[in-house]
Amino acid sequence: MRRQFLLPESDREYLCGLRLEWETITENGMQWLLLHAFPIPDGYNHSNAATAIMISPGYPDTPLDMVWFYPALARKDGVAIGALAQQQIDGKIFQRWSRHYTQQNPWRAGESDISTHLLLIREWLEREFRKR
């Protein structure tokens, strides 16, 4: 697995504890964390997907934002998922979910990290079915 840049030690320990293959890559001046075979909740067309998180300059003080999936996710019931776009990452076309932290659920420097962002990603995936 590639480690083209280092994440903070606490993030590396957390990711190793997930028992998922993960790597860090730098592409076009952007840093990406790639999680392979990230579990996707029931109701989607895939049970797992490569999941990309852009690691912002200044992380962990600077917030993480959004999530990207490969292959693209769709709801099995055919209901469209909003706020999606495509972006090439590591030679593949990932599906970007434009989801963000809010005033009610802000990024907290010194507390928020990869583990809390992954919890929020899981919430975004589950919330998709509560919206419609």
Secondary structure, 3 states (H helix, E strand, C coil): CCECCCCCHHHHHHHHHHCCCEEEEEECCEEEEEEEEEECCCCECCCEEEEEEEECCCCCCCCCCCEEEECCCCECCCCCCCCEEEEEECCEEEEEECCCCCCCCCCCCCCCCHHHHHHHHHHHHHHHHHHC
